[in-house]
Amino acid sequence: DQQVKQNSPSLSVQEGRISILNCDYTNSMFDYFLWYKKYPAEGPTFLISISSIKDKNEDGRFTVFLNKSAKHLSLHIVPSQPGDSAVYFCAASAKTSYDKVIFGPGTSLSVIP
Amino acid sequence: GAGVSQTPSNKVTEKGKYVELRCDPISGHTALYWYRQSLGQGPEFLIYFQGTGAADDSGLPNDRFFAVRPEGSVSTLKIQRTERGDSAVYLCASSSYGGGGYTFGSGTRLTVV
């Protein structure tokens, strides 16, 4: 039973345009959400997070939106750059076990120059 | 070193053998995590240490898997009687404060033949 879902295995975007990566979750106990980015042969790198008390968090070109009622979050990258090409993982944890972070299967983003 | 170090980077072993995977966390990080990533999937939680003790080992798949962190820094993941299904990239991460914003190592790619 996959608690964190990323239904798009891959996404291609033109350089300079917006990339939108989507994530859905099923566990209503999740209240902290994270995005990680992974390049080949490297470990995932933490990108941005959001607590359930917020609906938006922004860090430079990266913005995460959370819709708790829909159990949906999205990562927006504006403008997209070729160096953003990587696999992006959505992840979540519950207040009862913040250190047990559950990851989605990932979305592979290709930014085309 | 500045990051999380995992050794070996690659390990090929025969079915039924015993393997040990090592993780050197960032100095001073009290929290240490092991994850496993199979092809096409996101990282799967195995175990979390706070200091020397395993705070949550609910992700270990069965009793063939065991992990230790005797002095609160380096950790070793031990797999007995390896099976072909154990083939995956084993990721280690550490954190100074917990809560998911980990720093991951590059992983150990384990192949059981």
Backbone of each chain as ProteinMPNN parsed JSONL, in Angstrom:
{"seq_chain_A": "DQQVKQNSPSLSVQEGRISILNCDYTNSMFDYFLWYKKYPAEGPTFLISISSIKDKNEDGRFTVFLNKSAKHLSLHIVPSQPGDSAVYFCAASAKTSYDKVIFGPGTSLSVIP", "coords_chain_A": {"N_chain_A": [[0.85, -1.183, 0.0], [0.863, 1.981, -1.117], [1.721, 4.867, 0.424], [2.512, 7.381, -0.281], [2.205, 8.937, -3.278], [3.344, 9.394, -6.586], [2.233, 10.074, -9.484], [3.132, 10.616, -12.018], [5.65, 9.298, -13.786], [7.579, 10.553, -15.29], [8.607, 13.752, -16.646], [8.795, 16.337, -19.02], [10.15, 19.503, -19.725], [10.464, 22.73, -21.177], [13.368, 24.75, -21.046], [13.311, 27.574, -18.904], [10.574, 27.601, -18.653], [7.744, 26.781, -16.49], [8.004, 24.112, -14.159], [5.94, 21.615, -12.903], [5.503, 19.445, -10.372], [3.714, 16.757, -9.114], [2.104, 15.312, -6.209], [0.477, 12.909, -4.238], [-1.071, 11.841, -1.196], [-2.035, 9.288, 1.141], [-2.26, 8.825, 3.85], [-3.772, 10.203, 6.546], [-2.542, 11.041, 8.809], [-0.153, 12.177, 8.194], [1.785, 15.083, 8.497], [3.888, 16.603, 7.799], [5.858, 17.535, 5.124], [8.074, 16.846, 2.439], [10.404, 17.607, -0.191], [12.751, 15.974, -2.2], [15.673, 15.891, -4.223], [17.323, 14.035, -6.744], [20.318, 13.166, -8.258], [21.828, 11.0, -10.736], [23.687, 8.262, -9.382], [24.134, 9.533, -7.002], [23.246, 10.367, -3.595], [19.891, 11.224, -2.45], [19.028, 14.711, -2.234], [18.006, 17.073, 0.095], [15.439, 19.393, -0.561], [13.166, 21.213, -0.135], [10.659, 21.916, 2.334], [7.41, 21.544, 3.944], [5.128, 22.369, 6.467], [2.057, 21.107, 7.834], [0.571, 23.196, 8.799], [0.787, 25.232, 7.109], [0.044, 26.438, 3.759], [1.673, 26.994, 1.712], [5.078, 27.224, 0.757], [8.056, 28.877, 0.065], [11.16, 28.971, -1.667], [13.443, 30.598, -3.173], [13.627, 29.668, -6.499], [11.918, 27.602, -6.102], [8.777, 26.414, -5.057], [6.525, 25.043, -2.8], [3.288, 23.742, -2.632], [0.537, 23.009, -0.578], [-2.369, 21.123, -0.275], [-4.419, 20.241, 1.999], [-6.993, 19.181, 2.324], [-7.432, 17.852, -0.028], [-5.405, 16.091, 0.093], [-2.996, 16.532, -1.271], [0.011, 17.639, -2.775], [2.242, 19.92, -4.406], [5.15, 20.694, -6.307], [6.616, 23.544, -7.534], [8.734, 24.767, -10.001], [10.322, 27.558, -11.013], [12.127, 29.894, -12.929], [12.523, 26.948, -14.936], [15.6, 25.162, -15.179], [18.291, 23.654, -17.056], [19.999, 22.288, -15.27], [18.24, 21.457, -13.364], [17.325, 19.038, -14.057], [16.599, 15.916, -12.965], [15.727, 13.286, -10.62], [12.831, 13.677, -8.736], [11.709, 13.358, -5.488], [8.846, 13.08, -3.552], [8.029, 13.297, -0.126], [6.902, 12.269, 3.151], [5.97, 12.669, 6.618], [4.68, 11.684, 9.846], [3.384, 13.291, 12.801], [3.591, 11.616, 14.943], [5.759, 10.104, 14.394], [8.162, 11.535, 13.369], [10.649, 11.005, 12.386], [10.481, 8.866, 10.738], [10.405, 8.862, 7.622], [8.448, 8.72, 4.774], [8.796, 7.901, 1.431], [7.799, 8.821, -1.905], [7.571, 7.264, -5.22], [8.974, 8.784, -7.049], [9.577, 11.298, -9.595], [10.884, 11.735, -12.75], [12.455, 14.468, -13.962], [13.043, 16.243, -16.896], [14.699, 18.929, -18.181], [14.653, 20.74, -20.998], [17.055, 22.266, -22.991]], "CA_chain_A": [[0.0, 0.0, 0.0], [1.751, 3.125, -1.258], [1.139, 5.985, 1.154], [2.88, 8.598, -0.998], [2.117, 8.574, -4.7], [3.712, 10.346, -7.62], [1.646, 9.325, -10.594], [3.854, 10.865, -13.261], [7.029, 8.81, -13.671], [8.515, 11.455, -15.955], [8.086, 15.044, -17.082], [9.746, 17.13, -19.815], [9.782, 20.911, -19.732], [11.428, 23.6, -21.835], [14.115, 25.674, -20.188], [12.663, 28.864, -18.712], [9.155, 27.435, -18.338], [7.456, 26.254, -15.154], [7.859, 22.666, -13.939], [5.015, 21.311, -11.808], [5.549, 18.043, -9.996], [2.587, 16.488, -8.239], [2.244, 14.252, -5.207], [-0.72, 12.648, -3.441], [-0.81, 10.952, -0.069], [-3.26, 8.651, 1.636], [-2.265, 8.757, 5.308], [-4.226, 11.483, 7.093], [-1.682, 11.401, 9.938], [1.004, 12.92, 7.702], [1.634, 16.517, 8.684], [5.128, 17.281, 7.406], [6.093, 17.053, 3.763], [9.393, 17.261, 1.951], [10.83, 17.237, -1.536], [14.152, 15.682, -2.384], [16.11, 15.828, -5.614], [18.392, 13.039, -6.822], [21.062, 12.978, -9.502], [22.338, 9.629, -10.85], [24.86, 7.838, -8.607], [24.272, 10.323, -5.785], [22.113, 10.236, -2.705], [18.917, 12.321, -2.54], [19.368, 15.975, -1.57], [16.824, 17.784, 0.586], [15.167, 20.596, -1.348], [12.235, 22.127, 0.511], [9.655, 21.208, 3.129], [6.247, 22.328, 4.355], [4.345, 21.837, 7.565], [0.627, 21.114, 7.518], [-0.078, 24.428, 9.229], [0.921, 26.174, 5.999], [-0.36, 25.913, 2.454], [2.671, 27.374, 0.707], [6.412, 27.569, 1.226], [8.826, 29.288, -1.097], [12.596, 29.113, -1.47], [14.027, 30.907, -4.472], [12.829, 29.226, -7.648], [11.114, 26.44, -5.694], [7.629, 26.662, -4.199], [5.692, 23.868, -2.542], [1.901, 24.041, -2.274], [-0.111, 21.894, 0.102], [-3.833, 21.136, -0.179], [-4.658, 19.164, 2.945], [-8.298, 18.544, 2.125], [-7.286, 16.948, -1.172], [-4.215, 15.261, 0.339], [-2.22, 16.747, -2.485], [0.979, 18.718, -2.777], [2.934, 20.093, -5.673], [6.396, 21.461, -6.319], [6.736, 24.372, -8.713], [10.087, 25.275, -10.255], [10.211, 28.652, -11.988], [12.082, 29.207, -14.212], [13.248, 25.683, -14.965], [16.935, 25.232, -15.762], [18.78, 22.304, -17.378], [20.561, 21.67, -14.062], [17.172, 20.915, -12.535], [17.028, 17.686, -14.545], [16.902, 14.983, -11.873], [14.526, 12.624, -10.094], [12.299, 14.391, -7.581], [10.925, 12.52, -4.584], [7.969, 13.636, -2.538], [8.144, 12.483, 1.081], [6.017, 12.736, 4.22], [6.082, 12.016, 7.924], [3.59, 11.978, 10.774], [3.885, 13.858, 14.059], [3.875, 10.527, 15.878], [7.036, 9.476, 14.029], [8.752, 12.468, 12.416], [11.886, 10.516, 11.799], [10.2, 7.803, 9.777], [9.951, 9.58, 6.449], [7.986, 7.823, 3.714], [9.056, 8.492, 0.134], [7.098, 8.383, -3.099], [8.426, 6.574, -6.191], [9.786, 9.733, -7.792], [9.278, 11.771, -10.948], [12.104, 12.13, -13.444], [12.262, 15.728, -14.674], [14.035, 16.622, -17.904], [14.553, 20.301, -18.641], [15.265, 20.751, -22.334], [17.595, 23.609, -23.297]], "C_chain_A": [[0.889, 1.237, 0.0], [1.107, 4.34, -0.611], [1.442, 7.327, 0.5], [2.985, 8.238, -2.478], [2.583, 9.734, -5.579], [3.349, 9.68, -8.931], [2.306, 9.581, -11.935], [5.285, 10.377, -13.116], [8.035, 9.773, -14.288], [7.795, 12.699, -16.444], [9.18, 15.751, -17.875], [9.239, 18.551, -19.919], [10.863, 21.693, -20.469], [12.111, 24.505, -20.806], [13.383, 27.016, -20.123], [11.185, 28.765, -18.368], [8.985, 26.907, -16.916], [7.399, 24.728, -15.175], [6.924, 22.487, -12.75], [5.038, 19.813, -11.56], [4.491, 17.797, -8.919], [2.797, 15.285, -7.332], [0.918, 14.124, -4.459], [-0.37, 11.702, -2.306], [-2.124, 10.425, 0.479], [-3.368, 8.681, 3.157], [-2.627, 10.116, 5.904], [-3.406, 11.918, 8.313], [-0.439, 12.172, 9.479], [0.781, 14.412, 7.93], [2.916, 17.292, 8.378], [5.559, 16.667, 6.091], [7.391, 17.644, 3.235], [9.53, 16.89, 0.482], [12.335, 17.052, -1.535], [14.428, 15.591, -3.877], [17.274, 14.844, -5.669], [18.988, 13.009, -8.215], [21.566, 11.537, -9.538], [23.602, 9.423, -10.026], [25.123, 8.72, -7.391], [23.092, 10.026, -4.881], [21.139, 11.385, -2.896], [19.385, 13.532, -1.745], [18.085, 16.676, -1.165], [16.667, 19.113, -0.136], [14.329, 21.613, -0.568], [11.215, 21.309, 1.295], [8.487, 22.134, 3.444], [5.537, 21.595, 5.481], [2.871, 21.957, 7.226], [-0.098, 22.367, 7.994], [0.018, 25.51, 8.153], [0.323, 25.587, 4.733], [0.631, 26.267, 1.351], [4.002, 27.649, 1.404], [7.292, 27.805, 0.017], [10.298, 29.404, -0.742], [13.226, 29.332, -2.839], [13.111, 30.501, -5.609], [11.852, 28.105, -7.299], [10.001, 26.851, -4.743], [6.864, 25.356, -4.03], [4.329, 24.342, -2.063], [1.294, 22.792, -1.647], [-1.61, 22.124, 0.16], [-4.226, 19.958, 0.704], [-5.968, 18.44, 2.696], [-8.246, 17.55, 0.971], [-6.149, 15.949, -0.979], [-3.295, 15.315, -0.876], [-1.193, 17.845, -2.254], [1.681, 18.772, -4.123], [4.184, 20.937, -5.464], [6.46, 22.22, -7.635], [8.17, 24.873, -8.821], [9.976, 26.321, -11.359], [11.403, 29.61, -11.85], [12.887, 27.913, -14.157], [14.581, 25.863, -15.691], [17.415, 23.812, -16.08], [19.367, 21.566, -16.179], [19.516, 21.129, -13.115], [16.8, 19.498, -12.958], [17.532, 16.67, -13.522], [15.622, 14.217, -11.556], [14.106, 13.354, -8.824], [11.404, 13.454, -6.772], [10.107, 13.385, -3.649], [8.058, 12.717, -1.319], [7.278, 13.084, 2.18], [6.307, 12.002, 5.509], [4.931, 12.474, 8.81], [4.154, 12.48, 12.084], [4.209, 12.783, 15.087], [5.211, 9.86, 15.587], [7.737, 10.328, 12.969], [9.977, 11.915, 11.716], [11.693, 9.33, 10.868], [9.571, 8.468, 8.569], [9.635, 8.581, 5.339], [8.13, 8.542, 2.377], [8.107, 7.956, -0.932], [8.067, 7.757, -4.087], [9.268, 7.495, -7.055], [9.222, 10.092, -9.157], [10.584, 12.244, -11.566], [11.816, 13.368, -14.294], [13.406, 15.948, -15.657], [13.733, 18.04, -18.345], [15.36, 20.439, -19.923], [15.753, 22.147, -22.659], [16.971, 24.207, -24.565]], "O_chain_A": [[1.581, 1.516, 0.979], [0.053, 4.793, -1.057], [0.713, 8.298, 0.702], [3.748, 7.355, -2.87], [2.252, 10.895, -5.337], [4.078, 8.82, -9.425], [2.068, 8.844, -12.892], [6.065, 10.989, -12.386], [9.194, 9.819, -13.877], [6.579, 12.717, -16.633], [10.341, 15.771, -17.467], [8.057, 18.787, -20.167], [12.043, 21.353, -20.391], [11.499, 24.954, -19.837], [12.901, 27.528, -21.133], [10.598, 29.717, -17.853], [9.965, 26.624, -16.227], [6.825, 24.128, -16.084], [7.096, 23.13, -11.714], [4.648, 19.017, -12.415], [4.395, 18.54, -7.942], [3.56, 14.371, -7.644], [0.312, 15.13, -4.09], [0.521, 10.863, -2.437], [-3.18, 11.032, 0.304], [-4.47, 8.573, 3.695], [-1.864, 11.073, 5.776], [-3.56, 13.041, 8.794], [0.255, 12.761, 10.308], [-0.278, 14.944, 7.599], [3.015, 18.486, 8.663], [5.622, 15.446, 5.95], [7.754, 18.781, 3.541], [8.863, 15.983, -0.016], [13.086, 17.841, -0.963], [13.552, 15.264, -4.677], [18.11, 14.81, -4.767], [18.285, 12.852, -9.213], [21.718, 10.912, -8.488], [24.474, 10.29, -9.974], [26.206, 8.668, -6.809], [22.069, 9.504, -5.325], [21.512, 12.42, -3.448], [20.05, 13.398, -0.718], [17.181, 16.854, -1.982], [17.629, 19.862, -0.304], [14.755, 22.751, -0.373], [10.941, 20.156, 0.963], [8.563, 23.345, 3.24], [5.369, 20.376, 5.453], [2.478, 22.806, 6.427], [-1.255, 22.585, 7.636], [-0.593, 26.572, 8.273], [0.118, 24.377, 4.642], [0.448, 25.885, 0.196], [4.046, 28.227, 2.491], [7.276, 27.03, -0.939], [10.651, 29.872, 0.341], [13.506, 28.382, -3.569], [11.96, 30.932, -5.678], [11.042, 27.711, -8.137], [10.238, 27.543, -3.752], [6.591, 24.653, -5.003], [4.223, 25.221, -1.207], [1.504, 21.674, -2.117], [-2.071, 23.182, 0.588], [-4.351, 18.828, 0.234], [-6.044, 17.22, 2.841], [-8.932, 16.529, 0.991], [-5.958, 15.059, -1.807], [-2.881, 14.293, -1.423], [-1.485, 18.857, -1.617], [1.708, 17.796, -4.873], [4.253, 21.775, -4.566], [6.371, 21.631, -8.712], [8.745, 25.348, -7.842], [9.589, 26.016, -12.487], [11.664, 30.093, -10.748], [13.846, 27.816, -13.391], [14.684, 26.601, -16.671], [16.982, 22.862, -15.429], [19.244, 20.345, -16.085], [19.847, 20.42, -12.164], [16.029, 18.832, -12.267], [18.729, 16.578, -13.252], [14.571, 14.466, -12.147], [14.928, 13.614, -7.945], [10.474, 12.844, -7.298], [10.627, 14.313, -3.03], [8.151, 11.498, -1.464], [6.957, 14.272, 2.144], [6.813, 10.88, 5.512], [4.299, 13.501, 8.563], [5.279, 12.137, 12.448], [5.009, 13.009, 15.995], [5.741, 9.134, 16.428], [7.889, 9.907, 11.822], [10.3, 12.308, 10.595], [12.656, 8.845, 10.274], [8.352, 8.621, 8.497], [10.447, 7.715, 5.011], [7.643, 9.66, 2.211], [7.668, 6.807, -0.879], [9.27, 7.72, -3.825], [10.188, 7.033, -7.73], [8.5, 9.316, -9.784], [11.303, 13.054, -10.98], [11.024, 13.312, -15.234], [14.58, 15.853, -15.299], [12.637, 18.325, -18.828], [16.58, 20.277, -19.932], [14.983, 23.106, -22.616], [17.314, 25.323, -24.956]]}, "seq_chain_B": "GAGVSQTPSNKVTEKGKYVELRCDPISGHTALYWYRQSLGQGPEFLIYFQGTGAADDSGLPNDRFFAVRPEGSVSTLKIQRTERGDSAVYLCASSSYGGGGYTFGSGTRLTVV", "coords_chain_B": {"N_chain_B": [[35.181, 13.873, 7.103], [33.136, 16.049, 5.019], [30.638, 15.16, 4.296], [28.137, 12.491, 4.352], [29.485, 9.338, 4.481], [29.633, 6.311, 2.734], [30.535, 2.927, 2.688], [31.214, -0.315, 1.235], [31.132, 1.264, -2.057], [30.086, -0.277, -3.996], [28.924, -3.627, -3.93], [29.191, -6.967, -4.593], [27.788, -10.053, -4.027], [27.443, -13.533, -3.25], [24.441, -15.446, -3.275], [23.134, -16.302, -0.128], [25.355, -15.584, 1.354], [26.946, -13.519, 3.911], [26.773, -10.018, 4.518], [28.206, -6.799, 5.239], [27.466, -3.419, 5.558], [28.721, -0.16, 5.636], [28.376, 2.969, 7.344], [29.399, 6.269, 7.678], [28.47, 8.932, 9.44], [27.772, 12.51, 9.248], [29.921, 14.397, 11.248], [28.969, 14.814, 14.584], [26.279, 14.616, 14.122], [23.429, 13.334, 15.56], [21.324, 11.743, 14.844], [20.705, 8.949, 12.779], [20.006, 7.228, 9.777], [18.837, 4.419, 7.92], [18.036, 3.531, 4.648], [16.499, 1.798, 1.892], [16.731, 1.462, -1.561], [15.076, 0.313, -4.282], [15.136, -0.522, -7.792], [13.535, 1.94, -9.712], [11.924, 2.766, -7.672], [11.092, 4.72, -4.728], [13.183, 5.704, -1.905], [13.088, 3.388, 0.778], [12.182, 3.198, 4.094], [14.22, 1.786, 6.621], [15.529, 1.681, 9.244], [16.08, 3.694, 12.169], [18.354, 5.5, 14.091], [18.88, 7.076, 17.196], [21.418, 8.512, 18.641], [23.082, 5.878, 20.199], [21.12, 3.997, 20.221], [18.53, 2.07, 18.599], [15.873, 3.769, 17.531], [13.642, 3.343, 16.01], [12.9, 0.54, 14.356], [11.159, -0.48, 12.594], [11.062, -0.79, 9.854], [12.792, -2.755, 9.01], [13.013, -5.595, 7.005], [12.984, -8.336, 7.76], [14.258, -10.853, 10.06], [16.781, -11.307, 9.086], [18.07, -8.99, 8.684], [20.003, -6.564, 10.332], [21.108, -3.845, 12.343], [23.659, -1.781, 13.733], [25.004, 0.672, 16.007], [27.292, 1.279, 17.732], [28.859, 3.255, 19.093], [27.576, 5.574, 18.726], [28.216, 6.937, 16.433], [29.533, 5.875, 13.732], [27.749, 3.508, 11.76], [26.687, 0.144, 11.125], [25.133, -1.846, 8.773], [23.857, -5.023, 8.698], [23.476, -7.947, 6.846], [22.249, -11.121, 6.788], [22.521, -14.375, 5.237], [22.038, -13.677, 2.468], [19.679, -12.836, -0.095], [18.504, -12.891, -3.516], [16.578, -10.97, -3.838], [17.369, -9.014, -2.083], [18.966, -7.31, -3.41], [19.756, -4.022, -4.112], [20.034, -0.422, -3.751], [21.521, 0.695, -0.893], [20.927, 3.197, 1.293], [22.291, 5.625, 3.458], [21.642, 8.098, 5.895], [22.082, 11.16, 7.731], [21.341, 13.378, 10.484], [21.145, 16.395, 12.366], [19.05, 17.207, 13.835], [16.786, 15.757, 13.338], [13.518, 15.003, 11.867], [13.434, 14.863, 9.065], [14.864, 16.462, 7.208], [17.269, 15.332, 5.991], [20.787, 14.54, 5.417], [21.948, 12.679, 2.873], [24.08, 9.866, 2.111], [25.968, 8.596, -0.718], [25.281, 6.02, -1.124], [25.313, 2.371, -1.05], [25.609, 0.054, -3.524], [24.177, -2.961, -3.621], [24.505, -6.142, -4.929], [23.159, -9.245, -5.297], [24.046, -12.346, -6.338]], "CA_chain_B": [[34.749, 14.479, 5.865], [32.037, 16.987, 5.13], [29.354, 14.54, 4.023], [27.913, 11.129, 4.827], [30.304, 8.431, 3.698], [29.189, 4.918, 2.776], [31.469, 1.977, 2.067], [31.767, 0.033, -0.069], [30.156, 1.894, -2.953], [29.477, -1.404, -4.692], [29.213, -4.914, -3.321], [28.572, -8.115, -5.246], [27.932, -11.203, -3.157], [26.673, -14.704, -3.663], [23.256, -15.794, -2.485], [23.432, -17.066, 1.08], [26.485, -15.008, 2.088], [26.728, -12.435, 4.879], [27.407, -8.766, 4.128], [28.147, -5.65, 6.135], [27.544, -2.134, 4.881], [29.148, 0.799, 6.648], [27.977, 4.359, 7.17], [30.03, 7.281, 8.521], [27.617, 10.116, 9.325], [28.406, 13.807, 9.468], [30.36, 14.508, 12.637], [28.067, 15.549, 15.464], [24.877, 14.277, 13.874], [23.012, 12.291, 16.494], [20.347, 10.867, 14.203], [21.21, 8.212, 11.613], [18.917, 6.49, 9.138], [19.106, 3.532, 6.794], [16.965, 3.347, 3.677], [16.83, 0.898, 0.789], [16.052, 1.905, -2.778], [15.076, -0.638, -5.388], [15.042, 0.142, -9.095], [12.249, 2.527, -10.06], [11.145, 3.09, -6.478], [11.688, 5.678, -3.819], [13.828, 5.109, -0.734], [12.203, 2.699, 1.723], [12.726, 3.291, 5.456], [14.599, 0.543, 7.294], [15.786, 1.835, 10.663], [16.518, 5.02, 12.582], [19.079, 5.549, 15.359], [19.123, 8.329, 17.902], [22.558, 8.11, 19.459], [23.478, 4.481, 20.036], [19.978, 3.103, 20.227], [17.595, 2.053, 17.478], [14.622, 4.375, 17.974], [12.561, 2.784, 15.208], [13.429, -0.456, 13.41], [9.965, -1.102, 12.022], [11.219, -1.003, 8.421], [13.636, -3.911, 8.681], [12.07, -6.531, 6.386], [12.922, -9.619, 8.474], [15.35, -10.971, 11.039], [18.099, -11.41, 8.445], [18.627, -7.642, 8.668], [20.303, -6.035, 11.653], [21.988, -2.688, 12.265], [24.221, -1.352, 15.014], [25.688, 1.973, 16.048], [27.751, 1.084, 19.115], [29.428, 4.427, 19.754], [26.781, 6.74, 18.389], [28.622, 7.623, 15.196], [29.499, 4.923, 12.618], [26.744, 2.451, 11.834], [26.857, -0.973, 10.204], [23.934, -2.632, 8.437], [24.3, -6.403, 8.492], [22.468, -8.786, 6.196], [22.628, -12.531, 6.817], [21.887, -15.279, 4.264], [21.498, -12.773, 1.46], [18.818, -13.361, -1.162], [18.565, -12.043, -4.713], [15.659, -9.851, -3.602], [18.018, -7.98, -1.269], [19.702, -6.43, -4.313], [19.204, -2.665, -4.065], [20.968, 0.573, -3.228], [21.28, 0.949, 0.526], [21.26, 4.594, 1.566], [22.399, 6.06, 4.85], [21.492, 9.544, 6.041], [22.208, 11.622, 9.106], [20.704, 14.652, 10.764], [21.446, 16.884, 13.715], [17.836, 17.577, 14.551], [15.674, 14.905, 12.963], [12.448, 15.661, 11.148], [13.352, 14.609, 7.634], [15.804, 17.202, 6.366], [18.494, 14.57, 6.142], [21.852, 14.513, 4.429], [22.175, 11.297, 2.451], [25.279, 9.441, 1.429], [25.763, 8.177, -2.109], [24.712, 4.686, -1.134], [26.041, 1.146, -1.418], [24.816, -0.786, -4.445], [24.359, -4.378, -3.301], [24.005, -7.086, -5.924], [23.243, -10.633, -4.84], [23.986, -13.197, -7.544]], "C_chain_B": [[33.512, 15.342, 6.072], [30.683, 16.308, 4.992], [29.226, 13.188, 4.694], [28.668, 10.182, 3.901], [29.812, 6.998, 3.844], [30.206, 4.044, 2.046], [30.959, 0.555, 2.232], [30.73, 0.733, -0.926], [29.412, 0.827, -3.753], [29.873, -2.694, -4.007], [28.459, -5.985, -4.092], [28.829, -9.323, -4.35], [27.089, -12.356, -3.68], [25.493, -14.924, -2.72], [23.674, -16.659, -1.291], [24.572, -16.497, 1.909], [26.024, -13.894, 3.024], [27.438, -11.173, 4.382], [27.247, -7.704, 5.217], [28.33, -4.385, 5.309], [27.794, -1.075, 5.939], [28.696, 2.21, 6.308], [28.717, 5.236, 8.185], [29.203, 8.567, 8.405], [28.434, 11.401, 9.441], [28.726, 13.93, 10.956], [29.384, 15.354, 13.445], [26.598, 15.27, 15.225], [24.474, 13.11, 14.767], [22.044, 11.305, 15.856], [20.933, 10.241, 12.943], [20.123, 7.29, 11.099], [19.47, 5.571, 8.059], [17.836, 3.411, 5.955], [17.454, 2.367, 2.613], [16.051, 1.374, -0.43], [16.21, 0.854, -3.865], [14.823, 0.126, -6.676], [13.626, 0.669, -9.354], [11.379, 2.896, -8.878], [11.831, 4.16, -5.659], [12.378, 4.976, -2.668], [12.794, 4.564, 0.245], [12.878, 2.687, 3.095], [13.045, 1.912, 6.02], [14.674, 0.743, 8.808], [16.322, 3.228, 10.938], [17.181, 4.899, 13.953], [19.071, 6.971, 15.908], [20.23, 7.993, 18.895], [22.912, 6.667, 19.171], [22.298, 3.542, 19.859], [19.109, 3.205, 18.99], [16.251, 2.561, 17.969], [13.414, 3.806, 17.234], [13.166, 1.829, 14.193], [12.297, -1.154, 12.662], [10.084, -1.389, 10.53], [12.101, -2.173, 8.051], [12.743, -5.039, 8.187], [11.931, -7.87, 7.11], [14.154, -9.739, 9.36], [16.705, -11.254, 10.399], [18.835, -10.063, 8.456], [18.827, -7.156, 10.1], [21.24, -4.848, 11.494], [22.445, -2.301, 13.656], [24.866, 0.006, 14.862], [26.299, 2.096, 17.458], [28.281, 2.318, 19.824], [28.713, 5.707, 19.367], [27.266, 7.521, 17.185], [28.487, 6.647, 14.033], [28.421, 3.871, 12.848], [27.052, 1.383, 10.798], [25.513, -1.667, 10.019], [24.415, -4.027, 8.053], [23.168, -7.205, 7.886], [22.995, -10.212, 6.168], [21.909, -13.283, 5.705], [21.226, -14.474, 3.14], [20.699, -13.526, 0.397], [18.87, -12.398, -2.337], [17.664, -10.823, -4.561], [16.226, -8.761, -2.715], [18.805, -7.003, -2.14], [19.006, -5.079, -4.393], [20.349, -1.707, -3.742], [20.573, 0.863, -1.782], [21.828, 2.336, 0.855], [21.314, 4.845, 3.061], [22.251, 7.581, 4.867], [21.718, 9.917, 7.501], [21.62, 13.018, 9.238], [21.062, 15.087, 12.177], [20.182, 17.128, 14.525], [16.645, 16.695, 14.229], [14.672, 15.633, 12.094], [12.517, 15.624, 9.642], [14.317, 15.371, 6.762], [17.189, 16.596, 6.438], [19.558, 14.974, 5.146], [22.137, 13.055, 4.124], [23.59, 11.093, 1.952], [24.945, 8.995, 0.016], [25.264, 6.746, -2.233], [25.703, 3.583, -1.421], [25.13, 0.339, -2.319], [25.151, -2.241, -4.153], [23.727, -5.227, -4.392], [24.226, -8.493, -5.408], [23.037, -11.541, -6.06], [23.795, -14.67, -7.165]], "O_chain_B": [[32.921, 15.364, 7.152], [29.684, 16.811, 5.507], [30.074, 12.783, 5.49], [28.502, 10.227, 2.682], [29.599, 6.524, 4.96], [30.669, 4.369, 0.953], [30.338, 0.236, 3.246], [29.558, 0.788, -0.552], [28.257, 1.012, -4.135], [31.009, -2.848, -3.558], [27.237, -5.92, -4.228], [29.968, -9.58, -3.961], [26.149, -12.165, -4.45], [25.558, -14.621, -1.529], [24.45, -17.605, -1.423], [24.742, -16.891, 3.063], [24.898, -13.403, 2.947], [28.563, -11.242, 3.886], [26.294, -7.715, 5.996], [29.229, -4.295, 4.473], [27.17, -1.079, 7.0], [28.641, 2.596, 5.14], [28.671, 4.985, 9.389], [29.239, 9.223, 7.364], [29.637, 11.367, 9.7], [27.9, 13.607, 11.809], [29.02, 16.461, 13.047], [25.755, 15.647, 16.039], [25.088, 12.044, 14.739], [21.958, 10.154, 16.284], [21.577, 10.919, 12.142], [19.41, 6.652, 11.874], [20.44, 5.901, 7.376], [16.734, 3.218, 6.469], [18.653, 2.139, 2.456], [14.856, 1.655, -0.342], [17.317, 0.547, -4.307], [14.359, 1.266, -6.66], [12.647, -0.067, -9.229], [10.227, 3.294, -9.05], [13.004, 4.468, -5.869], [12.182, 3.777, -2.469], [11.767, 5.192, 0.505], [14.009, 2.222, 3.234], [12.242, 0.985, 5.91], [13.976, 0.069, 9.566], [16.932, 3.862, 10.077], [16.636, 4.273, 14.862], [19.235, 7.94, 15.166], [20.004, 7.278, 19.871], [23.028, 6.278, 18.009], [22.463, 2.413, 19.396], [18.964, 4.277, 18.402], [15.562, 1.88, 18.728], [12.303, 3.788, 17.763], [13.864, 2.256, 13.274], [12.455, -2.268, 12.164], [9.286, -2.155, 9.989], [12.154, -2.552, 6.881], [11.799, -5.412, 8.882], [10.861, -8.477, 7.073], [14.99, -8.837, 9.403], [17.691, -11.425, 11.117], [20.049, -10.001, 8.264], [17.958, -7.309, 10.958], [22.084, -4.846, 10.598], [21.716, -2.468, 14.634], [25.225, 0.436, 13.766], [25.865, 2.92, 18.263], [28.164, 2.419, 21.045], [29.195, 6.804, 19.651], [26.799, 8.631, 16.929], [27.431, 6.591, 13.403], [28.207, 3.407, 13.968], [27.604, 1.668, 9.735], [24.846, -2.028, 10.989], [25.276, -4.183, 7.187], [22.033, -7.148, 8.358], [24.053, -10.483, 5.6], [20.824, -12.886, 5.278], [20.023, -14.579, 2.9], [20.995, -14.668, 0.046], [19.235, -11.233, -2.179], [17.964, -9.758, -5.102], [15.631, -7.689, -2.599], [19.263, -5.971, -1.647], [17.817, -4.999, -4.702], [21.479, -2.127, -3.493], [19.433, 1.23, -1.496], [23.021, 2.606, 0.715], [20.49, 4.342, 3.825], [22.694, 8.262, 3.943], [21.562, 9.086, 8.395], [21.429, 13.735, 8.256], [21.256, 14.26, 13.068], [20.231, 17.242, 15.75], [15.577, 16.884, 14.812], [14.931, 16.744, 11.632], [11.725, 16.297, 8.984], [14.569, 14.941, 5.636], [18.148, 17.231, 6.874], [19.281, 15.658, 4.161], [22.52, 12.288, 5.007], [24.223, 12.015, 1.439], [23.786, 9.014, -0.397], [24.872, 6.308, -3.314], [26.785, 3.817, -1.96], [24.017, -0.02, -1.935], [26.266, -2.697, -4.404], [22.559, -5.049, -4.735], [25.356, -8.885, -5.115], [21.996, -11.503, -6.717], [23.723, -15.529, -8.044]]}, "name": "protein", "num_of_chains": 2, "seq": "DQQVKQNSPSLSVQEGRISILNCDYTNSMFDYFLWYKKYPAEGPTFLISISSIKDKNEDGRFTVFLNKSAKHLSLHIVPSQPGDSAVYFCAASAKTSYDKVIFGPGTSLSVIPGAGVSQTPSNKVTEKGKYVELRCDPISGHTALYWYRQSLGQGPEFLIYFQGTGAADDSGLPNDRFFAVRPEGSVSTLKIQRTERGDSAVYLCASSSYGGGGYTFGSGTRLTVV"}
